[in-house]
Amino acid sequence: MTPKPSLLSPILVACALLLPAAGRAAGETDAIVLAWPARQPQRDAALEAKVEAALKTLTLRQKIGQMTQPEIRAVTPAEVREYAIGTVLNGGGGWPGENRAATPAQWRALSEEFQAAALQATPGIPLLWGTDAVHGHNNVRGATLFPHNIALGATRNADLVRDIGRATARAVRASGLHWAFAPTLAVVQDVRWGRTYESFGADPALVKRLGTAAVEGLQDGLKDGRGVLATAKHYIADGGTRRGIDQGLARTTPQELASVHGAGYLGALDAGVLTVMASFSSWTDTANYVEHGKMHGNKTLMTGVLKERLGFDGLIVSDWDGVGQVPGCKDEDCPQAINAGIDVVMVPFKWKAFHENTVRAVEQGRITMARIDDAVRRILRVKFSIAMQPAVPATVEALQARDLARRAVRESLVLLKHKPGLLPLKPSARVLVVGAAADSLAHQSGGWSVTWQGRDTSNVDYPQGTSLLAALRQRLGDAQVTFDADGSQSDPSRFDAVIAVLAEAPYAEGEGDIRATENLRHSARYPQDAAVLQRVAGRGAPVVTLLYSGRPLYVNDLANKSDAFIAAWQPGTEGAGLTDVLVAPAAGQAWPGFTGRLSFPWPAGPCQFSSHESKPWWPVGGGLSGKEAKAGTQRLPEPADPKPMCPL
């Protein structure tokens, strides 16, 4: 019997719609996975046997404890023992006993307390302590702080980045910690993003090369107590969000996701990275018009691509309460993220509720025991790959790498404008220094420096640091250097040169974003800097301007008032690296000149946010040496800001 056409047609139409949709979903997943190269995990039989033996000793509650990562301000050694906690972290502004001035020995003592408690709970299975050591061991007072990654990108020097990784690892080990949440492997597409300075540059090949070097440096000596665990972050496309909005939406094809934003991860995996941190951001596949949502819940990318296609055998850690952003989740309850591939859940303050909720989710079948065992197996594999006992003394001296940082500063400076013969200044020069940032190690260091945002600090918090002002006085002599913060008290004509220091205020994620209603004009965001320069420009002495910034900025009006203009980035604690290039060396020594070259284009207008700007003031790779006999002296155009705001 044949059904009536009126009944048959809706059924056929429904089937025709359903089947292709399923096929499209499978096809899209295949396209996402196949955009990446296939890799095979390299496993050590003895290590795997040790992991399996340890896994068998753990109860369900202990396994969940291994997956739980509290912040040190919210957990005690006794609680580590009770819950079999496997990892802890200190956030920016988290110190032992909430003491900002805690010494390396005090950090080490707390680490040893946590470790003893962990080993009592799970004999033979140690605890890992992670920290955001993103430009040196930046949470610990007295540590050398290196230039941020954007500056290191300007050096193009992989050997230098590798050495900085080693020095950072030494400082982290000195305080008894094991795990650095670095390097950031973002390929930034819009410099309004407040984390632009954590990126090495706009070129995926450069990010891959320097990211690989950073991982190699951090993990050098991992098995003998010198190296620390590196973290490839933030997986993936954290630097690709629209309008540079932190934790926002990246819209790319699967091919772009792999070839552009994935380049650094391929290098990190080749270098043997053992941990990856998931990104707060979301992704939409523009080739198939599919919204994939938050990365913390993306099983295709975390499990299908990273763990299976790329053969990553280490652990994936969530970002700070990142699982709570997955639809249907809370910070303390998110089976979806664990099922998607998160192995260690960074749940800083609500960790007890998370522990109980996750145990319950397994008992109820919402998370399989196989997924829990996979996560714990990965955690144990990482733990058994690192020597727990540090081979570094717990001293302030072990936190130091001043000569290396000074070299990094020197090599990272980019000269954007100069008057031939002005630089280097003579060692006998009388110099007027203006701009409050000239004597501010907070401005010199930027975000992720002692505190999370790098604010609420003073020079006291950097006891081993040297501001530019202090470095100039050391180099030229106190009598030769006059400091006038706002430029209102001194006559520039009485000096051989004016050194003006302009600066963005310190910032980190979220708070560092430039909003859609704002633009890149530094003078508009920091009018006091424009006022300082106005007071000293054209008044009888050449003006050398340094800009401390976490990204390229529109500065044509400021450059027009300067005889030399230097992108100094956020150079860290070694101001002497600045004077190495500003002032001529001792007799018989060669002046190095400026060797830094831009890793992002430098904007010619206030709305040039893109890393692919076609008509910048300076392109990627741009910069002067300072040794040119001729230099462009034409006045730069000063376009007005668009009204009411830059085009979206």
C-alpha positions as CSV (number, residue, x, y, z in Angstrom):
1,M,0.0,0.0,0.0
2,T,1.4,3.4,-1.0
3,P,1.1,6.2,1.5
4,K,-0.8,9.3,0.4
5,P,1.5,12.0,-1.0
6,S,0.3,14.4,1.6
7,L,1.7,12.2,4.3
8,L,4.8,11.1,2.4
9,S,6.1,14.5,1.5
10,P,6.6,15.9,5.0
11,I,8.4,12.7,6.1
12,L,10.7,12.8,3.1
13,V,11.4,16.5,3.5
14,A,12.2,16.0,7.2
15,C,14.6,13.1,6.4
16,A,16.2,15.1,3.6
17,L,16.9,18.0,6.1
18,L,18.1,15.8,8.9
19,L,20.5,13.6,7.1
20,P,22.5,16.4,5.3
21,A,22.7,18.3,8.6
22,A,24.2,15.3,10.4
23,G,26.5,14.8,7.4
24,R,27.5,18.5,7.5
25,A,28.3,18.3,11.3
26,A,30.5,15.3,10.8
27,G,32.1,16.9,7.8
28,E,32.8,20.1,9.6
29,T,34.4,18.2,12.5
30,D,36.6,16.3,10.1
31,A,37.6,19.6,8.4
32,I,38.5,21.1,11.7
33,V,40.6,18.1,12.7
34,L,42.2,17.5,9.3
35,A,43.4,21.2,9.1
36,W,46.1,20.2,11.6
37,P,49.1,17.9,10.9
38,A,48.9,14.4,12.4
39,R,51.4,13.7,15.2
40,Q,52.1,10.6,17.2
41,P,52.6,10.7,21.0
42,Q,56.1,9.6,22.2
43,R,55.6,7.5,25.3
44,D,58.2,6.0,27.7
45,A,57.3,2.5,28.8
46,A,58.7,2.8,32.2
47,L,57.0,6.1,32.8
48,E,53.7,4.7,31.6
49,A,54.0,1.7,34.0
50,K,54.7,4.1,36.9
51,V,51.6,6.2,36.0
52,E,49.3,3.1,35.8
53,A,50.6,1.8,39.1
54,A,50.0,5.1,40.8
55,L,46.5,5.5,39.3
56,K,45.4,2.2,40.8
57,T,46.1,3.5,44.3
58,L,43.7,6.4,44.1
59,T,40.1,6.5,45.1
60,L,37.5,8.5,43.2
61,R,37.7,11.4,45.7
62,Q,41.5,11.4,45.4
63,K,41.3,11.5,41.6
64,I,39.1,14.5,41.7
65,G,41.5,16.1,44.2
66,Q,44.3,15.6,41.6
67,M,42.1,17.5,39.1
68,T,41.3,20.4,41.5
69,Q,43.5,23.5,41.5
70,P,42.8,26.0,44.4
71,E,44.6,29.4,45.0
72,I,47.0,29.5,47.8
73,R,45.0,32.1,49.7
74,A,42.0,29.7,49.8
75,V,43.6,26.4,50.8
76,T,45.8,25.1,53.7
77,P,48.2,22.3,53.8
78,A,45.7,20.4,56.0
79,E,43.1,20.8,53.3
80,V,45.6,19.6,50.7
81,R,46.0,16.5,52.7
82,E,42.2,16.0,53.4
83,Y,41.2,16.4,49.7
84,A,44.3,15.0,48.1
85,I,44.8,18.2,46.1
86,G,47.1,17.7,43.2
87,T,48.0,21.3,42.2
88,V,47.8,24.8,43.6
89,L,48.5,28.2,42.1
90,N,49.1,31.7,43.2
91,G,47.4,34.4,41.1
92,G,48.8,37.8,40.5
93,G,48.8,39.4,44.0
94,G,48.8,36.0,45.8
95,W,51.8,35.6,48.1
96,P,52.6,33.4,51.1
97,G,50.8,34.7,54.1
98,E,49.4,37.5,51.8
99,N,52.8,39.1,52.4
100,R,53.9,41.0,49.3
101,A,57.5,41.1,50.7
102,A,57.7,37.4,51.2
103,T,61.3,36.1,50.6
104,P,62.2,33.1,48.4
105,A,62.8,31.2,51.6
106,Q,59.2,31.9,52.8
107,W,57.8,30.9,49.4
108,R,59.9,27.7,49.6
109,A,58.7,26.9,53.1
110,L,55.0,27.1,52.1
111,S,55.8,25.0,49.0
112,E,57.4,22.3,51.3
113,E,54.4,22.4,53.6
114,F,52.0,21.8,50.7
115,Q,54.3,19.1,49.3
116,A,54.5,17.2,52.6
117,A,50.7,17.3,53.0
118,A,50.2,16.0,49.4
119,L,52.6,13.1,49.9
120,Q,50.8,12.1,53.1
121,A,47.5,12.0,51.3
122,T,48.9,10.2,48.2
123,P,52.3,8.7,48.9
124,G,54.6,8.9,45.9
125,I,52.4,11.4,44.1
126,P,53.6,15.0,44.6
127,L,51.9,18.3,44.2
128,L,52.5,20.9,41.5
129,W,52.5,24.7,42.2
130,G,51.8,26.9,39.2
131,T,52.4,30.7,38.8
132,D,52.1,33.4,36.1
133,A,55.8,33.9,35.5
134,V,55.3,35.7,32.2
135,H,58.3,38.0,32.1
136,G,60.5,36.6,34.8
137,H,59.2,35.4,38.2
138,N,57.1,38.5,38.3
139,N,55.0,37.8,41.4
140,V,58.1,37.7,43.8
141,R,59.6,40.9,45.1
142,G,63.2,41.3,44.2
143,A,63.1,39.1,41.0
144,T,64.5,40.5,37.8
145,L,61.7,41.4,35.4
146,F,62.4,41.1,31.7
147,P,60.9,43.0,28.9
148,H,57.4,41.7,27.9
149,N,57.1,39.4,24.9
150,I,56.2,42.1,22.5
151,A,59.7,43.6,23.2
152,L,61.3,40.2,22.8
153,G,59.6,39.8,19.5
154,A,61.4,43.0,18.4
155,T,64.7,41.4,19.1
156,R,64.0,38.4,16.8
157,N,66.5,36.6,19.0
158,A,65.5,33.0,19.9
159,D,68.7,32.3,21.8
160,L,68.0,35.4,24.0
161,V,64.4,34.2,24.6
162,R,65.7,30.7,25.5
163,D,68.1,32.1,28.0
164,I,65.4,34.2,29.6
165,G,63.3,31.0,29.9
166,R,66.2,29.4,31.8
167,A,66.7,32.4,34.1
168,T,62.9,32.5,34.8
169,A,62.9,28.8,35.6
170,R,65.8,29.3,38.0
171,A,63.9,32.0,39.8
172,V,60.7,30.0,40.0
173,R,62.6,26.9,41.3
174,A,64.3,29.1,43.9
175,S,60.9,29.8,45.5
176,G,59.9,26.1,45.4
177,L,57.5,26.3,42.5
178,H,57.3,24.0,39.5
179,W,55.1,25.3,36.8
180,A,55.1,28.6,34.8
181,F,51.9,29.6,33.0
182,A,53.9,30.8,30.0
183,P,54.5,31.4,27.2
184,T,51.6,33.1,25.6
185,L,51.4,32.0,21.9
186,A,48.8,34.5,20.7
187,V,49.0,35.9,17.2
188,V,47.3,39.2,17.8
189,Q,45.0,40.5,15.1
190,D,43.8,43.7,16.8
191,V,46.2,45.7,19.1
192,R,43.3,47.0,21.2
193,W,43.5,43.8,23.1
194,G,44.9,44.4,26.5
195,R,47.2,41.4,26.4
196,T,48.9,42.4,23.1
197,Y,52.2,42.8,25.0
198,E,52.1,39.1,25.9
199,S,52.4,38.2,22.2
200,F,55.7,38.0,20.4
201,G,54.2,39.5,17.2
202,A,51.8,39.5,14.3
203,D,53.8,36.9,12.3
204,P,52.8,33.2,13.1
205,A,56.3,32.1,12.1
206,L,57.9,34.5,14.6
207,V,55.5,33.4,17.3
208,K,56.3,29.8,16.6
209,R,60.1,30.3,16.7
210,L,60.2,32.4,19.8
211,G,57.5,30.4,21.6
212,T,59.5,27.2,20.9
213,A,62.6,28.8,22.4
214,A,60.7,29.9,25.5
215,V,59.4,26.4,26.1
216,E,62.9,25.0,25.6
217,G,64.4,27.5,28.0
218,L,61.8,27.0,30.7
219,Q,61.9,23.2,30.6
220,D,65.7,22.9,30.3
221,G,66.8,20.8,33.3
222,L,63.3,19.7,34.1
223,K,64.5,16.3,35.4
224,D,67.3,17.7,37.6
225,G,65.5,20.4,39.5
226,R,66.5,23.4,37.3
227,G,63.7,23.6,34.8
228,V,60.0,24.2,35.3
229,L,56.9,23.1,33.4
230,A,56.0,25.5,30.6
231,T,52.4,26.2,29.5
232,A,51.3,26.8,25.9
233,K,48.5,29.4,26.2
234,H,45.8,30.3,25.6
235,Y,44.4,27.5,23.4
236,I,43.3,28.8,21.0
237,A,42.9,32.1,19.1
238,D,43.0,34.3,22.2
239,G,44.7,36.9,20.1
240,G,42.1,36.7,17.3
241,T,39.0,38.1,19.0
242,R,37.0,40.8,17.2
243,R,37.9,44.3,18.1
244,G,40.5,42.9,20.5
245,I,38.0,42.2,23.2
246,D,39.4,40.1,26.0
247,Q,37.7,36.7,26.3
248,G,35.8,37.6,23.2
249,L,34.9,35.9,19.9
250,A,37.4,34.8,17.2
251,R,35.9,34.3,13.8
252,T,38.1,32.3,11.4
253,T,38.1,29.3,9.2
254,P,39.5,26.0,10.5
255,Q,42.5,26.5,8.2
256,E,43.2,29.9,9.6
257,L,42.8,28.6,13.1
258,A,45.5,26.0,12.5
259,S,47.9,27.9,10.3
260,V,47.8,31.3,12.0
261,H,46.7,30.8,15.6
262,G,48.0,27.3,15.9
263,A,51.5,27.9,14.7
264,G,53.0,28.5,18.1
265,Y,51.3,25.4,19.5
266,L,53.0,23.2,16.9
267,G,56.3,24.6,17.9
268,A,55.6,24.2,21.6
269,L,54.6,20.5,21.1
270,D,57.8,19.9,19.1
271,A,59.7,21.4,22.1
272,G,58.0,18.9,24.4
273,V,55.6,21.2,26.2
274,L,53.7,19.3,28.9
275,T,50.8,21.6,29.7
276,V,48.4,23.7,27.7
277,M,46.0,26.3,29.1
278,A,42.5,26.7,27.5
279,S,41.4,30.2,26.4
280,F,38.6,32.2,27.8
281,S,37.6,33.1,24.3
282,S,35.1,31.6,21.9
283,W,35.3,30.5,18.3
284,T,33.0,30.7,15.3
285,D,33.9,28.7,12.2
286,T,33.4,31.1,9.3
287,A,33.8,28.5,6.6
288,N,30.8,26.5,7.8
289,Y,29.0,29.3,9.7
290,V,29.0,27.3,13.0
291,E,29.3,28.9,16.4
292,H,31.4,26.7,18.6
293,G,31.1,28.8,21.7
294,K,33.6,28.9,24.6
295,M,36.9,27.1,24.2
296,H,36.6,25.6,27.6
297,G,33.7,23.5,26.3
298,N,35.1,22.7,22.9
299,K,35.7,18.9,22.7
300,T,36.6,19.0,19.0
301,L,39.5,21.3,19.6
302,M,40.7,20.1,23.0
303,T,40.3,16.4,22.5
304,G,39.8,15.8,18.8
305,V,42.6,18.1,17.7
306,L,45.0,18.6,20.5
307,K,45.0,15.3,22.3
308,E,44.1,12.9,19.4
309,R,45.3,14.6,16.1
310,L,48.3,16.3,17.6
311,G,49.1,13.5,20.0
312,F,49.4,15.7,23.1
313,D,49.9,13.5,26.1
314,G,50.2,16.2,28.7
315,L,47.5,18.0,30.6
316,I,45.1,20.7,29.7
317,V,44.4,23.2,32.5
318,S,41.5,25.6,32.6
319,D,42.0,29.4,33.1
320,W,40.8,31.2,36.2
321,D,37.2,30.1,36.8
322,G,37.0,29.6,33.0
323,V,34.8,26.6,33.2
324,G,32.0,28.8,34.6
325,Q,31.7,30.5,31.3
326,V,30.6,27.3,29.5
327,P,26.8,27.5,28.9
328,G,25.0,25.5,31.6
329,C,27.9,25.6,34.0
330,K,29.0,27.4,37.2
331,D,32.5,28.0,38.4
332,E,32.2,25.1,40.8
333,D,30.2,22.7,38.7
334,C,31.0,21.9,35.0
335,P,31.0,18.3,33.8
336,Q,30.8,19.7,30.2
337,A,34.3,21.2,30.4
338,I,35.8,18.0,31.8
339,N,34.0,15.9,29.2
340,A,35.4,18.3,26.6
341,G,39.0,17.6,27.7
342,I,39.9,19.8,30.6
343,D,42.1,17.8,33.0
344,V,43.0,20.3,35.8
345,V,40.3,22.8,36.8
346,M,41.6,26.1,38.0
347,V,38.8,26.9,40.5
348,P,40.6,29.3,42.9
349,F,38.1,29.9,45.7
350,K,35.1,27.6,45.1
351,W,37.2,24.5,45.0
352,K,35.5,22.6,47.8
353,A,32.1,22.8,46.1
354,F,33.7,21.9,42.8
355,H,35.3,18.8,44.4
356,E,32.0,17.6,45.8
357,N,30.0,18.4,42.6
358,T,32.4,16.6,40.4
359,V,32.5,13.5,42.6
360,R,28.7,13.5,42.4
361,A,28.7,14.0,38.6
362,V,30.8,10.8,38.3
363,E,28.6,8.9,40.6
364,Q,25.6,9.9,38.6
365,G,27.2,9.0,35.3
366,R,27.5,12.6,33.9
367,I,31.2,12.1,33.7
368,T,32.6,8.7,32.9
369,M,35.3,7.1,35.1
370,A,37.2,6.6,31.8
371,R,37.4,10.4,31.4
372,I,38.5,10.9,35.0
373,D,41.2,8.2,34.6
374,D,42.4,9.8,31.4
375,A,42.7,13.2,33.1
376,V,44.5,11.8,36.2
377,R,46.7,9.7,34.0
378,R,47.8,12.9,32.2
379,I,48.4,14.7,35.5
380,L,50.5,11.8,36.8
381,R,52.5,11.7,33.5
382,V,53.4,15.3,33.9
383,K,54.2,15.0,37.6
384,F,56.5,12.1,37.1
385,S,58.3,14.0,34.3
386,I,59.7,16.6,36.6
387,A,62.1,16.5,39.5
388,M,60.3,17.8,42.5
389,Q,63.3,18.8,44.6
390,P,64.7,22.1,43.3
391,A,68.4,22.3,42.5
392,V,68.4,26.1,43.1
393,P,69.0,27.8,46.5
394,A,66.2,29.8,48.0
395,T,68.0,33.1,47.8
396,V,67.3,36.6,46.4
397,E,70.4,36.2,44.3
398,A,68.8,33.2,42.5
399,L,66.0,35.5,41.4
400,Q,68.5,37.7,39.6
401,A,69.6,37.8,35.9
402,R,70.3,41.5,35.6
403,D,72.9,41.4,32.8
404,L,70.6,39.2,30.7
405,A,67.7,41.5,31.3
406,R,69.8,44.5,30.4
407,R,70.8,42.9,27.2
408,A,67.2,42.1,26.4
409,V,66.2,45.8,26.9
410,R,69.1,47.0,24.7
411,E,68.2,44.7,21.9
412,S,64.4,45.3,22.0
413,L,64.3,49.1,21.6
414,V,63.0,50.3,18.2
415,L,64.0,53.7,17.0
416,L,61.2,55.2,15.0
417,K,62.6,58.7,14.4
418,H,65.9,60.3,14.9
419,K,68.0,63.4,14.1
420,P,71.4,62.3,12.7
421,G,74.1,62.9,15.2
422,L,71.8,63.3,18.2
423,L,72.3,59.8,19.6
424,P,74.2,58.5,21.4
425,L,74.4,61.4,23.9
426,K,77.9,62.2,25.0
427,P,79.0,60.9,28.4
428,S,79.5,64.5,29.5
429,A,76.0,65.6,28.5
430,R,73.8,67.6,30.8
431,V,70.3,66.2,30.6
432,L,66.8,67.3,31.6
433,V,64.5,64.3,32.3
434,V,60.8,64.8,32.1
435,G,57.8,62.6,32.5
436,A,56.8,60.9,35.8
437,A,57.3,57.5,34.3
438,A,61.1,58.1,34.1
439,D,61.4,57.2,37.7
440,S,58.6,54.6,37.9
441,L,59.5,51.0,37.9
442,A,55.8,50.2,37.8
443,H,55.4,52.0,34.5
444,Q,58.7,50.5,33.3
445,S,57.5,46.9,34.1
446,G,53.8,47.1,33.1
447,G,51.2,44.5,34.0
448,W,51.9,41.1,35.7
449,S,54.5,42.8,37.9
450,V,54.3,42.1,41.6
451,T,50.5,42.4,41.3
452,W,48.1,41.2,38.6
453,Q,47.5,44.5,36.9
454,G,50.9,45.9,37.9
455,R,49.3,48.8,39.7
456,D,49.3,49.8,43.4
457,T,53.0,49.3,43.5
458,S,56.0,51.7,44.0
459,N,59.7,51.5,43.4
460,V,60.0,49.9,46.9
461,D,58.4,46.8,45.4
462,Y,61.3,46.4,43.0
463,P,64.3,46.5,45.3
464,Q,66.7,45.1,42.7
465,G,65.4,47.3,39.9
466,T,66.8,50.4,38.2
467,S,64.6,53.1,36.8
468,L,65.7,55.0,33.7
469,L,66.3,58.1,35.9
470,A,68.5,56.2,38.3
471,A,70.4,54.6,35.3
472,L,71.0,58.0,33.8
473,R,72.4,59.3,37.1
474,Q,74.6,56.3,37.4
475,R,75.9,56.8,33.8
476,L,76.2,60.6,33.6
477,G,76.5,61.6,37.2
478,D,74.0,63.1,39.6
479,A,75.0,66.6,38.8
480,Q,74.5,66.1,35.1
481,V,70.9,65.0,35.4
482,T,67.9,67.1,36.4
483,F,64.5,65.5,36.9
484,D,61.4,67.7,36.4
485,A,58.4,65.3,36.3
486,D,56.0,67.7,34.5
487,G,58.5,69.8,32.8
488,S,57.3,73.0,34.4
489,Q,60.2,73.9,36.6
490,S,63.2,73.9,34.2
491,D,64.5,75.8,31.2
492,P,65.4,73.2,28.5
493,S,67.9,75.6,26.9
494,R,70.2,75.1,29.8
495,F,70.7,71.4,28.8
496,D,72.3,69.5,26.1
497,A,69.2,67.3,25.6
498,V,65.8,66.6,27.1
499,I,64.8,63.0,27.7
500,A,61.0,62.7,27.8
501,V,59.4,59.5,29.1
502,L,55.8,58.9,28.1
503,A,53.9,55.8,29.3
504,E,50.7,53.8,29.3
505,A,49.6,53.0,32.8
506,P,50.2,49.4,33.8
507,Y,47.4,47.0,32.9
508,A,46.7,43.3,32.3
509,E,43.9,41.3,30.9
510,G,40.4,42.9,30.7
511,E,41.4,46.3,32.1
512,G,43.9,46.8,29.4
513,D,41.5,46.6,26.5
514,I,41.0,49.8,24.5
515,R,37.2,50.0,24.1
516,A,35.3,50.5,20.9
517,T,34.6,54.1,21.7
518,E,38.3,54.8,22.1
519,N,41.2,54.8,19.7
520,L,45.0,54.5,19.7
521,R,45.8,58.2,20.2
522,H,48.1,58.3,23.2
523,S,47.6,62.0,23.7
524,A,43.9,61.5,24.1
525,R,44.3,58.7,26.6
526,Y,47.2,60.3,28.5
527,P,46.9,64.1,28.0
528,Q,49.4,64.8,30.7
529,D,52.1,63.2,28.5
530,A,51.2,65.5,25.6
531,A,51.3,68.5,28.0
532,V,54.8,67.5,29.3
533,L,56.2,67.3,25.8
534,Q,54.6,70.6,24.8
535,R,56.4,72.3,27.7
536,V,59.9,71.2,26.6
537,A,59.7,70.9,22.8
538,G,61.3,73.6,20.6
539,R,62.8,75.4,23.6
540,G,66.5,75.2,22.8
541,A,67.4,71.6,23.4
542,P,66.8,68.5,21.3
543,V,64.1,66.1,22.7
544,V,64.6,62.4,22.9
545,T,61.2,60.7,23.6
546,L,60.8,57.2,24.9
547,L,57.4,55.5,25.0
548,Y,56.6,52.8,27.5
549,S,53.7,50.8,26.0
550,G,52.2,47.4,25.7
551,R,51.3,47.8,22.0
552,P,51.9,50.2,19.1
553,L,50.1,53.5,19.5
554,Y,49.3,56.5,17.4
555,V,51.9,59.1,18.3
556,N,52.4,61.3,15.3
557,D,51.7,64.5,17.3
558,L,54.3,63.4,19.9
559,A,56.8,62.3,17.3
560,N,56.5,65.7,15.6
561,K,57.5,67.4,18.9
562,S,60.5,65.0,19.3
563,D,63.9,64.9,17.6
564,A,64.2,61.2,18.3
565,F,61.3,58.8,19.2
566,I,61.9,55.3,20.7
567,A,59.4,52.5,21.2
568,A,60.8,51.2,24.5
569,W,57.8,48.8,25.2
570,Q,57.7,47.9,28.9
571,P,61.3,47.1,29.5
572,G,61.2,45.7,33.0
573,T,63.5,46.3,35.9
574,E,66.8,47.0,34.1
575,G,66.8,50.7,33.1
576,A,70.5,50.5,32.4
577,G,69.6,48.7,29.2
578,L,68.0,52.0,28.0
579,T,71.1,54.0,28.8
580,D,73.3,51.5,27.0
581,V,71.8,52.9,23.8
582,L,71.0,56.4,24.8
583,V,74.5,57.3,26.0
584,A,77.8,56.7,24.2
585,P,79.9,53.9,25.7
586,A,83.3,54.3,27.2
587,A,86.2,55.3,25.0
588,G,87.3,52.4,22.7
589,Q,83.9,50.6,22.8
590,A,81.5,50.5,19.9
591,W,78.0,52.0,20.2
592,P,75.5,49.2,19.4
593,G,72.9,51.4,17.9
594,F,69.3,50.3,17.8
595,T,68.9,46.7,16.6
596,G,65.2,46.2,17.6
597,R,62.7,45.9,14.7
598,L,58.9,46.0,14.9
599,S,57.0,42.8,15.3
600,F,53.7,44.7,14.8
601,P,53.0,47.5,12.3
602,W,53.2,51.0,13.9
603,P,50.0,53.0,13.2
604,A,49.9,56.1,11.1
605,G,46.4,57.0,12.3
606,P,44.3,56.7,15.4
607,C,42.1,53.9,14.0
608,Q,44.8,51.5,12.7
609,F,44.1,48.7,15.0
610,S,44.8,45.8,12.7
611,S,48.0,43.7,12.8
612,H,47.7,43.7,9.0
613,E,47.5,47.4,8.4
614,S,48.5,48.2,4.8
615,K,49.5,51.8,5.3
616,P,51.2,52.1,8.7
617,W,53.8,54.7,9.7
618,W,56.2,51.7,10.1
619,P,55.6,48.2,8.8
620,V,56.5,44.9,10.6
621,G,60.3,44.8,10.5
622,G,60.6,48.6,10.6
623,G,63.0,50.6,12.6
624,L,66.2,52.7,12.4
625,S,69.7,52.0,13.6
626,G,70.4,55.5,14.7
627,K,73.6,55.4,12.5
628,E,71.9,56.7,9.4
629,A,73.6,59.8,8.0
630,K,70.2,61.0,6.7
631,A,66.8,60.5,8.3
632,G,63.3,61.5,7.3
633,T,62.6,64.9,8.9
634,Q,59.3,65.6,7.2
635,R,56.4,66.4,9.6
636,L,54.0,63.5,10.1
637,P,50.4,64.1,9.3
638,E,48.1,64.5,12.3
639,P,44.7,63.3,11.3
640,A,41.8,64.1,13.6
641,D,39.9,61.5,15.4
642,P,36.8,60.3,13.5
643,K,33.5,61.4,15.0
644,P,31.9,59.9,17.0
645,M,34.3,56.9,16.9
646,C,36.4,54.7,14.7
647,P,34.5,52.6,12.1
648,L,33.4,49.3,13.6
